[in-house]
C-alpha cells in the first residue's frame, strides 16, 4: 500500500435479514451485512464491541476533538446533527432513528481509527494518525495527510527534473545532428537513440559479422561456392543495416590526394561508402609504398564492412599504374597479337601490381567492339578487336588472368556498347544507333558469351542512349529496359551492375546529380560512381532517400542490391572473418 493511500475497510459480501425498524413503513429487505463478528474485534480481538450508546458518545467526543466549534444555530449543524426531544410521543422510535443515522454516517470514524491502530502495530513504518475532514451527512470521510502531500510534491519535482534532463539530451543531440537531420523522418530516432551512422552502430554491425562469420571463401581464383547458408547469412547482415548504411554500400567515391583527407574520412565514417575509386589523375598513386599506405588507411577508416578499392587499369592511354610501373600495352596492341596467352599474362601482371598496392577491383577489361573510327574507343586504342569473336577471346583471356589469384575482380565495360558511338560521354550526350539485331550480334555478344562461361561478377553500364531498345531514350545508366530487361533478363547477369560516373556530361547535361542517382537505383543499378567529396555524396544519398520516401525505390530493391554487393565482397574474401 502506498504511504498516502486512503484507508478503507472492505464490506462483507454476506447478506442477512435485518428486522424492520419500528415506527417506519419500510418493508423487510436484503441489505449488505456487517460481519457477524464486530469489525473492531476483527481488527483487534482485545477491543470490545461498543453499544449504540457508546457509539453515540464516542462520535460526540470525536466531533468535539476533531471539528472546529460550530454554532448550534448553523444550518449545516442542524442538518447534520438532528436532536431528539425527550418529550416526543415515540421516544424509542426517535432514538432508533437517530442511532441508525449515526451508524450510517459516522461509524467509519471509529472503525478507521481502530484499523489505523491495528496497521501501526503490524508495520514498522506507517503514516501518522490521519485527521478527518467531516463531509456531508452520509458521505465518506476523506483522508488527507500533510506529509503525503509533501511527498507528492517532491515526486512531482523529481519527475520535472527527469523531464528537463531528457529534454536536455534531446537538445544536445539536435545541435549535434543539425536542424536538417533532426527534422528528417528519422530525426527523433537519431535524437533519442543515436545516429545509426555512428561508430557504435558500425561496431555493432562488425560485432555481428564476427559472431556470425561466413564460410571461408576460395582464394585460388575459383569462385567461392554460394550456398543457402551464405545467402541466409548475408540476408541477416542486410537486415541489421540502417537505410544510410545500405545506401552507403552502394556508393563508389573518389577524392584527391595521396593520403586520406578529412573529407574522405567523413565519407567513410559518416556515410559508410562501400567502395573507393583511385586514380593517378587524382594524385592517389605516386609510388608503391604510398599506394599501399593509402589503401591501408582507407580500410582502417572504413567501419563495419571492408571496402572495395578500385581503379581502371587498362594499359595504353588508361594506365593508372604508370607513375609506379611505367607504360603498359593497350588493349588494341594486345588484341593485335591474336594471342590469348599475352592477354592472360597482361591480366596476371596487372593483378599482381594492383593487389600489392591494396587494390582489389579493376574496372577492366573493355569489351566494346571497335567498329567506328570516330568513337572514343577507337581513338584511344581501348578495344581488343573489331569483331565480337576477337573481343570475346582476348578480353576473356585477360579476365581469367586478372582473376586467377582471387585477389582482384574484373569488371566488363561499357554496356550496352561504345564501339559504334561517335563522341565522348565525358563531354557529350552520346547515342548508339545500331538496330536491335546488330546490338545482339555485335555489341552484346561478348557479354553473353563471357557471362555464360562464368566468372563475370560485375558490369559497368555507360550513359549512351539506345533508341532501338529504349523508346524513352533514357541514358543506359538509368534505363530499366537496358539494365533489367536486357542485361539481367536476356543476358542472365546476376552480379553487380555499376554506373559509369554520374558526373559525366553524357548524363549531367540531362539530369541533376540527385535525379540521376535516384533514377539509376530505380533502373536496377547496384553501385553508383560519381561523388568526389562529401557534399556531392550527400546530394546523391538525398536523391535516393527521397525516392525511397516517395515509393519509387522500395526497401526490397535496396536490399537486393546490397545483397549482391556483400556477396561479391564475400567472394573476394573481404567478408571472411576467419583468422
C-alpha positions as CSV (number, residue, x, y, z in Angstrom):
1,X,0.0,0.0,0.0
2,X,1.3,3.5,-0.8
3,X,2.1,5.6,2.3
4,X,-0.5,8.2,1.3
5,X,-3.3,5.9,0.2
6,X,-6.7,6.4,2.0
7,X,-7.5,3.7,4.5
8,X,-10.7,1.7,3.6
9,X,-12.5,-1.2,5.1
10,X,-14.0,-3.7,2.7
11,X,-17.5,-4.8,3.4
12,X,-18.5,-8.4,3.7
13,X,-20.3,-9.9,0.8
14,X,-22.7,-11.8,3.0
15,X,-26.4,-10.9,3.1
16,X,-28.5,-11.2,6.2
17,X,-32.1,-10.4,7.1
18,X,-32.4,-7.3,9.2
19,X,-35.7,-6.8,11.1
20,X,-37.7,-3.8,10.2
21,X,-37.2,-0.6,12.2
22,X,-40.2,0.1,14.4
23,X,-42.2,3.2,13.6
24,X,-41.2,3.2,9.9
25,X,-43.2,1.9,6.9
26,X,-40.2,0.1,5.4
27,X,-40.7,-3.5,4.4
28,X,-38.3,-6.2,5.2
29,X,-35.5,-6.4,2.6
30,X,-32.0,-7.8,2.0
31,X,-29.3,-5.3,2.8
32,X,-25.5,-5.6,2.9
33,X,-24.5,-7.3,6.2
34,X,-22.0,-6.2,8.6
35,X,-19.6,-9.1,9.6
36,X,-21.0,-11.5,12.2
37,X,-18.1,-10.5,14.4
38,X,-17.8,-6.8,15.0
39,X,-15.2,-5.1,12.8
40,X,-13.4,-3.8,15.9
41,X,-12.8,-7.3,17.1
42,X,-11.7,-8.5,13.6
43,X,-9.1,-5.8,13.6
44,X,-8.0,-6.2,17.2
45,X,-9.5,-9.0,19.3
46,X,-8.6,-7.2,22.5
47,X,-11.1,-4.4,21.7
48,X,-14.6,-5.0,23.0
49,X,-17.6,-4.2,20.8
50,X,-19.4,-0.9,21.5
51,X,-23.0,-0.4,22.3
52,X,-25.2,2.1,20.5
53,X,-25.0,4.4,23.4
54,X,-21.2,4.1,23.5
55,X,-21.0,4.7,19.7
56,X,-23.1,7.8,20.1
57,X,-21.0,9.1,22.9
58,X,-17.8,8.3,21.0
59,X,-18.9,10.1,18.0
60,X,-19.9,13.2,20.0
61,X,-16.5,13.1,21.6
62,X,-14.8,12.8,18.2
63,X,-16.8,15.8,16.9
64,X,-15.7,17.8,19.9
65,X,-12.0,16.8,19.4
66,X,-11.8,16.9,15.6
67,X,-14.1,19.5,14.4
68,X,-14.0,23.3,14.8
69,X,-16.6,24.8,17.0
70,X,-19.9,25.3,15.2
71,X,-22.7,27.4,16.4
72,X,-25.7,25.3,17.2
73,X,-27.8,27.6,15.2
74,X,-25.9,26.9,12.0
75,X,-28.0,25.3,9.3
76,X,-25.3,22.8,8.4
77,X,-25.1,21.6,12.0
78,X,-28.8,21.5,12.2
79,X,-29.0,19.3,9.1
80,X,-26.0,17.2,10.2
81,X,-26.9,16.5,13.8
82,X,-30.7,16.4,14.3
83,X,-31.6,16.4,18.0
84,X,-34.2,14.2,19.6
85,X,-36.6,15.8,22.1
86,X,-37.1,13.8,25.3
87,X,-40.7,14.8,25.3
88,X,-41.5,13.1,21.9
89,X,-44.5,10.8,21.9
90,X,-42.4,8.0,20.5
91,X,-39.0,8.3,22.2
92,X,-38.0,4.8,21.3
93,X,-38.7,5.3,17.6
94,X,-36.8,8.6,17.6
95,X,-33.9,7.1,19.4
96,X,-33.8,4.2,17.0
97,X,-33.9,6.5,14.0
98,X,-31.2,8.7,15.5
99,X,-28.9,5.7,16.1
100,X,-29.4,4.4,12.6
101,X,-28.4,7.7,11.1
102,X,-25.3,7.7,13.3
103,X,-24.5,4.2,12.3
104,X,-24.8,5.1,8.6
105,X,-22.8,8.3,8.5
106,X,-20.3,8.2,11.4
107,X,-19.3,4.7,12.4
108,X,-16.5,4.8,9.9
109,X,-14.7,7.2,12.2
110,X,-14.3,4.6,14.9
111,X,-13.5,1.7,12.5
112,X,-11.0,3.8,10.7
113,X,-9.3,4.7,13.9
114,X,-9.3,1.1,15.0
115,X,-7.9,-0.1,11.7
116,X,-5.2,2.6,11.8
117,X,-4.2,1.4,15.3
118,X,-4.0,-2.2,14.0
119,X,-1.9,-1.3,11.0
120,X,0.5,0.7,13.1
121,X,1.0,-2.3,15.3
122,X,1.6,-4.6,12.3
123,X,4.1,-2.5,10.3
124,X,7.2,-0.7,11.4
125,X,6.7,2.3,9.1
126,X,3.3,3.8,8.7
127,X,1.8,7.1,8.0
128,X,1.0,9.2,11.2
129,X,-2.5,9.3,12.5
130,X,-4.8,10.7,10.0
131,X,-7.1,13.7,10.5
132,X,-10.5,13.6,9.0
133,X,-12.5,16.3,7.3
134,X,-16.2,15.9,8.0
135,X,-18.2,15.7,4.8
136,X,-21.9,16.0,4.2
137,X,-24.2,13.6,6.1
138,X,-24.0,10.1,4.8
139,X,-20.8,10.7,2.8
140,X,-17.4,9.0,3.2
141,X,-14.7,10.6,5.3
142,X,-11.7,11.7,3.2
143,X,-8.2,11.2,4.5
144,X,-5.7,13.9,3.6
145,X,-2.3,13.7,5.2
146,X,0.0,16.7,5.1
147,X,3.2,14.6,4.8
148,X,1.7,12.6,1.9
149,X,1.0,15.9,0.1
150,X,4.6,16.9,0.7
151,X,5.8,13.5,-0.7
152,X,3.6,14.0,-3.8
153,X,5.1,17.5,-4.3
154,X,8.6,16.0,-4.0
155,X,7.7,13.3,-6.5
156,X,6.4,15.9,-8.9
157,X,9.6,17.9,-8.6
158,X,11.6,14.7,-9.3
159,X,9.6,14.0,-12.4
160,X,10.0,17.5,-13.6
161,X,13.8,17.3,-13.1
162,X,13.9,14.0,-15.0
163,X,11.9,15.5,-17.8
164,X,14.2,18.5,-18.0
165,X,17.2,16.1,-18.2
166,X,15.6,14.2,-21.0
167,X,14.8,17.3,-23.0
168,X,18.4,18.5,-22.5
169,X,19.6,15.2,-24.0
170,X,17.3,15.8,-27.0
171,X,18.5,19.3,-27.4
172,X,22.1,18.3,-27.3
173,X,21.5,15.6,-29.9
174,X,19.6,18.1,-32.1
175,X,22.5,20.5,-32.0
176,X,24.9,17.7,-32.9
177,X,22.8,16.4,-35.8
178,X,21.9,19.8,-37.1
179,X,18.4,21.0,-37.9
180,X,18.2,19.4,-41.3
181,X,19.0,15.9,-40.0
182,X,16.8,16.4,-36.9
183,X,13.8,17.4,-38.9
184,X,14.2,14.4,-41.2
185,X,12.0,11.4,-41.0
186,X,14.5,9.7,-38.6
187,X,15.3,12.8,-36.6
188,X,13.6,11.9,-33.4
189,X,15.1,8.4,-33.6
190,X,18.5,9.9,-34.0
191,X,18.0,12.2,-31.0
192,X,16.6,9.6,-28.7
193,X,18.6,6.5,-29.7
194,X,21.7,7.9,-31.5
195,X,22.7,8.3,-35.1
196,X,22.6,4.9,-36.9
197,X,25.7,6.0,-38.8
198,X,27.7,6.4,-35.5
199,X,30.8,4.4,-34.7
200,X,28.8,2.5,-32.2
201,X,26.4,1.3,-34.8
202,X,29.2,0.4,-37.1
203,X,30.9,-1.5,-34.3
204,X,27.6,-3.3,-33.6
205,X,27.5,-4.4,-37.2
206,X,31.1,-5.5,-37.1
207,X,30.4,-7.5,-33.9
208,X,27.5,-9.2,-35.7
209,X,29.8,-10.1,-38.5
210,X,32.3,-11.5,-36.1
211,X,29.7,-13.6,-34.2
212,X,28.2,-14.9,-37.5
213,X,31.2,-15.4,-39.8
214,X,30.7,-16.6,-43.3
215,X,32.3,-19.7,-44.6
216,X,35.8,-19.1,-45.8
217,X,35.8,-18.2,-49.5
218,X,38.1,-19.8,-52.0
219,X,41.3,-17.9,-52.5
220,X,42.7,-19.8,-55.5
221,X,40.8,-17.9,-58.2
222,X,37.9,-20.3,-58.2
223,X,34.7,-18.6,-57.4
224,X,33.5,-19.3,-53.9
225,X,30.6,-21.7,-53.7
226,X,27.4,-19.7,-52.9
227,X,25.0,-21.9,-50.9
228,X,21.9,-21.3,-49.0
229,X,23.8,-20.7,-45.8
230,X,25.9,-17.9,-47.3
231,X,22.8,-16.2,-48.8
232,X,21.0,-16.5,-45.5
233,X,23.8,-15.0,-43.5
234,X,24.1,-12.1,-46.0
235,X,20.4,-11.5,-45.7
236,X,20.8,-11.4,-41.9
237,X,23.6,-8.8,-42.3
238,X,21.5,-6.7,-44.6
239,X,18.6,-6.8,-42.1
240,X,20.9,-5.3,-39.4
241,X,21.9,-2.3,-41.6
242,X,20.3,1.1,-41.4
243,X,19.0,2.8,-44.5
244,X,22.1,5.0,-44.6
245,X,24.4,2.1,-44.3
246,X,22.6,0.3,-47.2
247,X,22.9,3.4,-49.5
248,X,26.5,3.9,-48.4
249,X,27.4,0.4,-49.6
250,X,26.1,1.4,-53.0
251,X,28.4,4.3,-53.4
252,X,31.8,4.3,-55.1
253,X,33.6,7.6,-54.3
254,X,36.7,9.5,-55.4
255,X,39.0,12.0,-53.7
256,X,42.1,14.0,-54.5
257,X,45.5,13.5,-52.7
258,X,48.0,10.8,-51.7
259,X,46.5,10.5,-48.1
260,X,43.1,10.1,-46.6
261,X,41.8,13.6,-46.3
262,X,39.4,14.8,-43.6
263,X,36.6,14.9,-46.1
264,X,37.4,11.4,-47.3
265,X,37.4,10.2,-43.7
266,X,33.9,11.7,-43.3
267,X,32.6,9.9,-46.4
268,X,33.9,6.6,-44.9
269,X,32.9,7.0,-41.3
270,X,29.7,9.0,-41.6
271,X,28.3,7.7,-44.9
272,X,29.7,4.2,-44.8
273,X,30.6,4.1,-48.5
274,X,31.2,0.7,-49.9
275,X,33.8,1.4,-52.5
276,X,36.6,3.9,-53.4
277,X,38.0,4.6,-56.9
278,X,41.7,5.6,-57.1
279,X,43.4,7.3,-60.0
280,X,46.8,8.7,-60.8
281,X,44.9,11.7,-62.2
282,X,43.7,12.4,-58.6
283,X,47.2,12.0,-57.2
284,X,46.3,8.8,-55.4
285,X,49.0,6.7,-56.9
286,X,52.5,8.1,-56.8
287,X,54.6,5.2,-55.6
288,X,54.2,1.6,-54.4
289,X,54.8,2.4,-50.7
290,X,52.5,5.4,-50.8
291,X,49.7,3.4,-52.5
292,X,50.0,0.6,-50.0
293,X,49.8,3.0,-47.1
294,X,46.9,4.8,-48.6
295,X,44.8,1.7,-49.1
296,X,45.6,0.5,-45.6
297,X,44.4,3.9,-44.3
298,X,41.2,3.6,-46.3
299,X,40.4,0.2,-44.9
300,X,41.2,1.3,-41.3
301,X,38.9,4.3,-41.7
302,X,36.1,2.1,-43.0
303,X,33.8,1.0,-40.2
304,X,31.9,-2.3,-40.3
305,X,32.3,-3.7,-43.8
306,X,35.7,-3.7,-45.7
307,X,36.0,-1.6,-48.8
308,X,36.1,-2.4,-52.5
309,X,39.1,-0.3,-53.6
310,X,39.1,0.0,-57.4
311,X,40.9,1.6,-60.3
312,X,40.7,1.3,-64.1
313,X,44.0,-0.2,-65.2
314,X,43.5,-0.9,-68.9
315,X,47.0,-0.2,-70.2
316,X,47.8,2.2,-73.0
317,X,46.2,5.6,-72.5
318,X,44.3,4.4,-69.5
319,X,47.3,3.3,-67.4
320,X,46.7,4.2,-63.7
321,X,49.9,2.5,-62.6
322,X,52.1,4.4,-65.0
323,X,53.7,6.6,-62.2
324,X,54.8,3.4,-60.4
325,X,55.4,0.7,-63.1
326,X,55.7,2.7,-66.3
327,X,53.9,2.1,-69.6
328,X,51.8,-0.9,-70.3
329,X,50.5,-2.1,-73.7
330,X,46.9,-1.0,-74.7
331,X,44.1,-3.4,-75.3
332,X,44.4,-2.7,-79.0
333,X,48.1,-3.6,-79.0
334,X,47.4,-6.9,-77.1
335,X,44.5,-7.7,-79.4
336,X,46.6,-7.2,-82.5
337,X,48.8,-10.2,-81.4
338,X,45.8,-12.6,-81.6
339,X,47.5,-14.4,-78.8
340,X,45.2,-15.1,-75.8
341,X,48.2,-16.0,-73.7
342,X,49.6,-12.5,-74.0
343,X,46.2,-11.1,-72.9
344,X,46.1,-13.5,-70.0
345,X,49.7,-12.6,-69.0
346,X,48.8,-8.9,-69.0
347,X,45.9,-9.7,-66.7
348,X,48.1,-11.6,-64.3
349,X,50.7,-8.8,-64.2
350,X,48.1,-6.2,-63.6
351,X,46.5,-8.2,-60.8
352,X,49.9,-8.7,-59.0
353,X,50.7,-5.0,-59.1
354,X,47.2,-3.9,-58.1
355,X,47.0,-6.4,-55.2
356,X,50.4,-5.3,-54.0
357,X,49.0,-1.8,-53.6
358,X,45.9,-2.9,-51.9
359,X,43.5,-2.6,-54.9
360,X,41.0,-5.4,-55.2
361,X,38.9,-4.4,-58.2
362,X,39.9,-3.4,-61.7
363,X,37.4,-1.7,-64.0
364,X,38.6,-3.7,-66.9
365,X,38.6,-5.3,-69.5
366,X,36.9,-3.2,-72.1
367,X,34.6,-5.5,-74.3
368,X,33.5,-2.8,-76.7
369,X,33.8,-3.9,-80.4
370,X,35.7,-1.3,-82.4
371,X,33.5,-0.5,-85.4
372,X,33.8,3.3,-85.8
373,X,36.9,5.4,-86.2
374,X,35.1,8.4,-84.7
375,X,34.4,6.6,-81.5
376,X,36.3,7.3,-78.3
377,X,37.1,3.6,-78.0
378,X,38.9,3.6,-81.4
379,X,40.7,6.9,-80.9
380,X,42.1,5.8,-77.5
381,X,43.0,2.2,-78.5
382,X,40.9,0.7,-75.9
383,X,39.3,-2.3,-77.7
384,X,40.7,-5.8,-78.1
385,X,39.4,-6.1,-81.7
386,X,37.0,-5.2,-84.4
387,X,34.8,-8.4,-84.2
388,X,32.7,-9.8,-81.4
389,X,34.6,-13.1,-81.6
390,X,38.1,-11.4,-81.3
391,X,37.0,-9.3,-78.4
392,X,35.4,-12.3,-76.6
393,X,38.6,-14.3,-76.9
394,X,41.1,-11.7,-75.9
395,X,39.0,-9.9,-73.3
396,X,38.1,-13.3,-71.8
397,X,41.8,-14.3,-71.6
398,X,42.7,-11.1,-69.9
399,X,39.8,-11.5,-67.4
400,X,40.9,-15.0,-66.5
401,X,44.5,-13.8,-65.9
402,X,43.3,-10.9,-63.8
403,X,41.1,-13.0,-61.5
404,X,43.4,-16.1,-61.4
405,X,44.9,-15.2,-57.9
406,X,41.5,-14.5,-56.4
407,X,42.8,-11.1,-55.1
408,X,41.4,-8.8,-57.8
409,X,38.0,-8.9,-59.5
410,X,37.4,-7.6,-63.0
411,X,34.6,-5.5,-64.4
412,X,33.3,-5.8,-68.0
413,X,32.6,-2.4,-69.7
414,X,31.0,-0.3,-71.3
415,X,27.5,-1.9,-71.6
416,X,25.5,-1.7,-73.8
417,X,28.4,-0.7,-76.1
418,X,30.6,2.2,-77.1
419,X,32.3,0.7,-80.2
420,X,30.0,2.4,-82.6
421,X,29.2,5.6,-80.7
422,X,30.7,8.9,-82.0
423,X,31.8,11.4,-79.4
424,X,32.7,11.0,-75.8
425,X,30.2,10.7,-73.0
426,X,32.6,12.6,-70.7
427,X,31.8,15.7,-72.6
428,X,28.7,15.0,-74.7
429,X,25.4,13.2,-74.7
430,X,26.0,10.1,-76.9
431,X,23.7,7.8,-78.9
432,X,24.2,4.2,-80.1
433,X,22.1,4.0,-83.3
434,X,22.5,0.3,-84.1
435,X,19.5,-1.9,-84.7
436,X,18.4,-4.4,-82.2
437,X,19.7,-7.2,-84.4
438,X,23.2,-5.6,-84.7
439,X,23.3,-5.0,-81.0
440,X,22.6,-8.7,-80.3
441,X,25.1,-9.9,-82.9
442,X,27.9,-7.4,-82.2
443,X,27.8,-5.3,-79.0
444,X,26.2,-7.8,-76.7
445,X,27.8,-11.0,-78.0
446,X,31.0,-10.7,-75.8
447,X,28.8,-10.1,-72.7
448,X,26.6,-13.1,-73.4
449,X,29.5,-15.4,-74.1
450,X,31.6,-14.4,-71.1
451,X,28.6,-14.4,-68.7
452,X,27.7,-17.9,-69.8
453,X,31.3,-19.0,-69.2
454,X,31.1,-17.8,-65.7
455,X,33.5,-15.5,-63.8
456,X,31.7,-12.2,-64.6
457,X,30.9,-10.7,-61.2
458,X,30.5,-7.0,-62.3
459,X,29.5,-5.0,-65.3
460,X,29.8,-1.2,-65.8
461,X,26.8,0.5,-67.6
462,X,27.6,3.6,-69.6
463,X,25.4,6.6,-70.5
464,X,24.8,6.2,-74.2
465,X,21.2,6.4,-75.4
466,X,19.9,3.4,-77.4
467,X,16.7,4.3,-79.2
468,X,16.3,0.8,-80.6
469,X,15.6,-0.7,-77.2
470,X,14.5,2.2,-75.0
471,X,11.6,4.2,-76.5
472,X,12.0,6.8,-73.7
473,X,15.6,7.5,-75.0
474,X,17.0,7.4,-71.4
475,X,20.7,7.2,-70.9
476,X,21.6,3.5,-70.5
477,X,22.8,4.0,-66.9
478,X,19.3,5.0,-65.8
479,X,17.3,2.8,-68.2
480,X,15.4,0.0,-66.7
481,X,15.0,-1.5,-70.1
482,X,18.8,-1.7,-70.6
483,X,19.6,-2.9,-67.1
484,X,16.7,-5.1,-66.2
485,X,15.3,-6.3,-69.5
486,X,18.5,-6.7,-71.5
487,X,21.4,-7.2,-69.0
488,X,19.6,-9.2,-66.4
489,X,16.7,-11.0,-68.1
490,X,18.1,-11.5,-71.6
491,X,21.8,-12.0,-70.8
492,X,21.2,-13.6,-67.4
493,X,23.6,-11.4,-65.5
494,X,23.3,-11.8,-61.7
495,X,26.3,-9.8,-60.5
496,X,26.8,-6.2,-59.5
497,X,25.8,-3.5,-62.0
498,X,27.9,-0.3,-61.7
499,X,27.3,3.0,-63.3
500,X,29.9,5.0,-65.1
501,X,30.5,8.3,-63.3
502,X,27.2,10.2,-62.9
503,X,29.1,13.5,-63.2
504,X,30.0,12.9,-66.8
505,X,28.2,15.3,-69.1
506,X,26.6,12.4,-71.0
507,X,24.1,12.4,-68.2
508,X,24.7,15.6,-66.2
509,X,23.6,17.6,-69.2
510,X,20.2,16.0,-68.8
511,X,19.7,15.4,-65.1
512,X,20.9,16.7,-61.8
513,X,23.1,14.5,-59.7
514,X,20.3,13.7,-57.2
515,X,17.9,12.9,-60.0
516,X,20.4,10.7,-61.8
517,X,21.3,8.8,-58.6
518,X,17.6,8.0,-57.8
519,X,16.9,7.0,-61.4
520,X,19.9,4.8,-61.5
521,X,18.8,2.8,-58.5
522,X,15.2,2.7,-59.8
523,X,16.5,1.2,-63.0
524,X,18.4,-1.6,-61.2
525,X,22.0,-0.3,-60.7
526,X,23.7,-1.7,-57.6
527,X,26.7,0.7,-57.3
528,X,26.9,4.3,-58.2
529,X,30.0,6.2,-59.2
530,X,30.4,9.9,-59.2
531,X,30.9,11.6,-55.8
532,X,34.2,13.3,-55.4
533,X,33.5,14.9,-52.0
534,X,31.1,14.6,-49.1
535,X,28.9,17.4,-50.5
536,X,28.3,15.5,-53.8
537,X,27.9,12.3,-51.9
538,X,25.2,13.9,-49.7
539,X,23.3,15.1,-52.8
540,X,23.3,11.5,-54.2
541,X,22.2,10.0,-51.0
542,X,19.4,12.6,-50.5
543,X,18.2,11.9,-54.0
544,X,17.9,8.2,-53.3
545,X,16.2,8.8,-49.9
546,X,13.6,11.0,-51.5
547,X,12.9,8.3,-54.0
548,X,12.5,5.8,-51.1
549,X,10.2,8.1,-49.3
550,X,8.0,8.5,-52.4
551,X,7.9,4.8,-53.0
552,X,9.8,5.0,-56.4
553,X,12.5,2.9,-54.8
554,X,11.5,0.1,-52.5
555,X,13.4,-1.3,-49.5
556,X,13.4,-4.7,-51.3
557,X,15.3,-3.1,-54.2
558,X,17.9,-1.7,-51.9
559,X,18.2,-5.0,-50.0
560,X,18.7,-6.9,-53.3
561,X,21.4,-4.5,-54.4
562,X,23.2,-4.6,-51.1
563,X,23.0,-8.4,-51.0
564,X,24.7,-8.5,-54.4
565,X,27.5,-6.2,-53.2
566,X,28.1,-8.1,-50.0
567,X,28.0,-11.4,-51.9
568,X,30.7,-10.0,-54.2
569,X,32.7,-8.9,-51.2
570,X,32.4,-12.4,-49.7
571,X,33.6,-13.9,-52.9
572,X,36.5,-11.5,-52.9
573,X,37.4,-12.6,-49.4
574,X,36.6,-9.2,-47.8
575,X,33.9,-10.6,-45.6
576,X,35.8,-13.7,-44.4
577,X,36.5,-13.2,-40.7
578,X,38.3,-16.4,-40.1
579,X,41.8,-15.7,-38.8
